[in-house]
């Protein structure tokens, strides 16, 4: 089964097409008069992500707007990705936003994540994931399928080529959970193992930390080869939202920098996780 382009990516490409046209001070009429295969209706739909974006048409528009060559290649490559098979075939019943996140993680270069109550999904053990997922209200797919997806996601951290760079700041309260015997011991031990990977950095936000931006809630900043394509995911119980505006993304980027500065340093974080693991043994 083909992998669809994440909906958020369609919106981002559409916004970029509109931004570049406006930057050139071109009217829609001027564009369609000079770009073959584009009419006013199609251009409007492309700029509002209301139709499937075709790589050849997008490239023609980007060429006409004299788009930066690297950005152009990235945008066109995003559209081509939808034709590539993915391990997610068979999980069509997942929340579309969650599938967007997974597909974006596969093409991102970095993920800066703050979690206040849970171990981040990319760092969870199977048993921990099962405990967390089974505590929620589910329809389809079921617990086991969702656990399998969560574990499969972690392959971006260990793939041989260009593994995702993860910087996770986890609140101290997430390191303690009443679960079946051994679940948290194994989870904390897994955190220590992950922290030894060259592309994974883990910090702990201490319970007695001063006020910091993370107190407003968890978020994940996905970084790509082109900074303008970076996105932030805000997670909630009933709904989650993407922050797509580059200026707003930069606010979260600055917030994460402050969160990192407030959290324990790497050695202190490693020692605290080790201490909590050993206490539970």
N, C-alpha and C positions, 0 to 999 in steps of 0.2 A: 504494500500500500504506500502511495506517495505521502510525503510529509508536507503538510500545508504550511505556508508562511504564517508566522504568528500575526494575529490581528493587529497587535500593537505596532508591529513592524510595517504593515501596510499603511497605518496612520502616520508613522514617522516618515516614510518615503513620500507619502502624499504631501505632508507638511513641507518637506524639503523641496519638492517640485514647485509648490506655491511660493515658498520663500525665495527661491532662485529667480523665478519669473518677476516677482515684485522688486527684487534687488536690481534687476536689469531695467526696471521701469517699463516693462512690456505689458500691453493689454492682451487679453485672451485672443482677441481678433488678430493681433499682430503675430501671435505665436502660430495659430492654425493656418495663417496665410503662408507660412514659411516652413512648417514641419509637416512632411508628408505622412498621411495616415492618421492625422489628428483633426477632429472637428471640435466645435465649441462644446457640444454635449460630452464628448469623450474627455476633453481636457478638464471640464468641470468635475466629472466623475473621478478622474485620476487624482485631482487635487483634493478631493474629499473622500478618497478611499472607498468609493461606492461601486467599484467594478474591479475585476481581477486585473492586476497590473502585469503587463507583458514586458519582459526584459528588453526586447528590441525597441518598443515604443519609449520606455523609460530612458534607455540609452540615447535615443534620438533627441529627446527633450533635454537631457543633461548636456549633450554635445552642443545643442543650440544655445543653452544658457552658459556655456563655457565653464562648466562645473569643474572643480578641482579633480584631477585625474584619479587620485587615490580614493576620494570619497565616491566618485562615480563607479569605480570598480567594486567597492564595498556594497553599494546600493544594488547594483545589478546582480552581484553574487548572492545577495539575500534572496532575491526572487528566484534564482536558479536552484537554490537549496530545496525548494518545495518538490523538486523532481527526484530527490535522493531518498532512498528508503531509510527508515530509522527503526530502532529497537522498540519504538512505542506502538508499532502496529498491533492492533488487538486491544488497545486501551482507549477506544474512541469515547467511552462514557465518562472519562475524566472531565472535570471542570475545564472549559476552554482556556481560562486564564492560567491554570496550572500547567496545561500542556504548552502554552506560550512560554512560561517560565523555563520549562525543561528544554525546549528547543533553543531558546535564547542562551541558556547556560552552555549549550554545546558550541556556540559560536563566539561567546564572550571570551575576553582575555582575563578578566578579573571580576571578583564578587566581594564586595565589602558589606558585611552583614552584622547587624546588631540584633541580638535576641534577649528579651527580658525574662522569659518564662520557660523556654524550651531549649534543648540542644538543637542547633540548626540541622535541617533535614539532611544536608550534605555530609554531616558528621555523625549521624545516628547509627546505632547498631540495629540489627533486625529485631531483637527483643524489645528494645526501647521504642522503636518505631511502632511495633505492634501494640504496646501499652498505650502510646499516645493516640494512635489512630482509632483503636477500639473504644476509646473513651468518648469519641465524638458521635454525632448523629449522622448515620450514613444511609444512602439509598444504594446506588450502584456507582462504580464497582464496589465489591466488598472489602473487608479488612485485608485479607491476604493479597489481593491484587494491588491494593494501594501500598502495602508494605513492599511488595516486589518492585513497584515503580520507584519508590523512594530509595531503595538500595541500588537499583540500576542507575539512578541519577548520579551516584557517587563515582561512576566511571570517568567523569570529566576531570576528577582530581588525580587519577592514576593512569590516564592514557599515556602512551609513549611519546606522542607528539603534542607539543603545546598544551600541557595540562593547565586547567583553570587555576589561576592564582586566587586563593581564598584567604581573606583576612576577616576572621570572625571575632567579635567581642561579645562575650556571653555573660549575662548577669550571674552573680554568685548564687542567687536563689534557684537558678536552673540546674545547678549541680546537685541538688537534693530533691529527691522525689520518692514518695512511698510507693514501692513497686515490689513485684515478686522477688524473692531472694536472688541476689546476684545480678539483677538487671542493671542497677546503677553502678555496681563495681565494674562490670564489663563495659558499660558506657563510658565511664571516666577513664578506664584503661584505654579504650579506643580513642578518646580525645588525645591522650598522651601519645599514642602511636601516630595519629594524624599530624600532631604538632611537629613531628620529626621529619615530615615530608618537606622538601625545600620550597614547595609552592603553597604551603599551608601555614598560616600564622594565627595563633589563638591567644586572645587576652581575656582576662576575667575582670568584670566590673564589680568591685567589692560592694558588699551590702551597705557599708558606711560611707560610700562615695558621696562627694558634694553634688549639688544639682548639676545636671548635664543634659544635652539635647535628647539623649536616648530615653529620657523619662516620658517623652510624648508617645513612645511606642516603638515596636520593632520595624525594621526596614532593611531592604537589600538593594545595594547600588551595583548594577551590572555595568561593567566597563568594556568597551569595544575598541577596535583598532582606531576608529575615528571617535574622538571625544564627543562630538556633536550627537552621536548615536546612543550615548549612555542613557540608561533608564533606571528608575527607582521603583521598587515594588513595595507598597504598603499593605500589610496583611492584617485582616480582621476576621472575626468569627463568621459573620454572615456574608461579608464581601471583601474583596481586595481591589486595589486600584493601582494603575501605573501612573507615575509622574513622568511626563514626556518632555515638557518644556525645558530646554537646556538651562535657562536661568534658574528654574526651580530645582533642577537636578543639582546644580552647583551649590544650592543652599544645603542640600543633603550631604554633598561632598564635604563642605565645610563643617557640617554637624558631625560627620563621622570622624573627621580629623580631631575635633574637640573630644569626642567620645574616646578615641584612642589615647589622647593625652591624659584623660581622667582615669582610665582603667589601669590596673596593675601592669607593670612591665612584663616582658616575656618570661623571665626567670621567676618572678613572683607568681605569675599565673600558673606556670608549670608546677611550681612547688605547692600551690594551694590545691590544684586538682589532684596532685599526688597525695597530699594530706587527707583530703576528703575521701579518696578511694581507699586508702589504707585504714581509715576509721571505720569504713563500712565492712571491711573484711572480717 
